[in-house]
Amino acid sequence: MIDKSILLITVAFLFSLDLFAQDKDEFSYACILVENKSFSKKLNVRVDFGDSPEQIEAGKEYSELFSNKKSVAAILNYMVKNRFELVETLSVTDGSYEGTSSGTSGIIFIMKRNDNDK
């Protein structure tokens, strides 16, 4: 017969592994919108990790960290340092949603966490 305490410890351990796995996947992708500020060399940056409260809060923190930077490369370097890799780059154009284009107004970086680099 299995001791109840061993069973309880095993169940608790498996449950904690499941929670860790969810946390690891919590920030698997990042969508980063980088726009130039009007009449400034600084950047306006919005980071989106997802819809959960934790993802929204992390997005706000990263957005504040990156806003007012002058270098797009600084943003990419920071994300790579934090185990993200660039998957896709999209340009945002003025009027692109109305079907007219008057030039590039921003860049969207789609980044994926690379947990293989541990």
N, C-alpha and C positions, 0 to 999 in steps of 0.2 A: 504494500500500500504506500502511496506517495504522501509524504509529509505535507500538510496544508501550508506550512510556512514556505516550503520550497516552491510549491505550486503558485502561491501568491507572489513570491519574488519573481518567478519566471514570467507570470502574466504582467506584472508591473514593468519588468525589463522589456518585454515585447511591445507593450504600450508606449514606453518611452522611445523605443526605436522608431515606431510609427510616427510619433510626434516630431522626432528629429528629421525624418524623411520629409514630412510636410513642410517643416521650416526651411529645409534645404531647397525645396521646389517653390517656396513662397515668392522668390524673386528670380525666377528663371529667365525672364525677359525684361528688357527696359526699352521704352520708347522715349527718345530725347529730342525735343523740339528746340532748335537753336535759331533765334532771330536777332537781327541787328536792332539796337535801340535807335529811335529817331534822334538825329543830331548828336550821336555819340559813337565812340569806338567800342563801347562795352556791349556785351551780349545779354539778351534776355533768354533764359533757359527754363524750360518746363520738362520735368522728368515724370514719367508715368510707369509705375511698376504693376498696376492693376487696381481692382476695386475694393479689396478688403481694407479694413481700417489700418492695418499694419502697412500695407502696400501704399496707401494714400499718404500716411504719415512719412514713410521713407521717401516717397516722391517729393514731398514738400521740403524735407531736409536736403535732399540732393539738389533740388531746384534753387534753394537759397544759397547753397554752397557754390553752385556754378554761375548764378546770375552775377552780373557785373564783371565777369572775366572778359579778357580781351582776345583770348586765344581758344579757338575750337580744338586745337591739338591738346591743350591742357585738359579739356574735358575728356577727350578720348583716352589720353594717357592715364588719367585718374581711374576711368572705368576699366581699362585693361589691367591696371595694378590691382583692382578689386575683382579680378577673375571674370571679366566680361570680354566678349569678342564681338567685333563688328560683323553683323550679318547682312545689313542692307542700308543703303543711303538713298534718301529720297529728297528731291528739292520741292520746296513749297513756293509757288508763284502767286503774286498778287492777282486776284481775279480768277484763279484757277478753278474755283468752285462755281463761277458764273459762266465758265466756258471761254473767257478771254485771259490772255496772259500778257502782263506788262513787265515781266522781269522776276528774278528770284528774290524772294523776301525771307527765306529761311531754309533750314536743312533739318530733316528728320533722320536720326540715327536709330536703327533697330539693332539692339544688342542682346546677346544671349550669354547667360552665365556659363562659363567653362569650368566645371568642377573637376576636370581631369588633370589640372595643373597643380594639384595639392602638394 
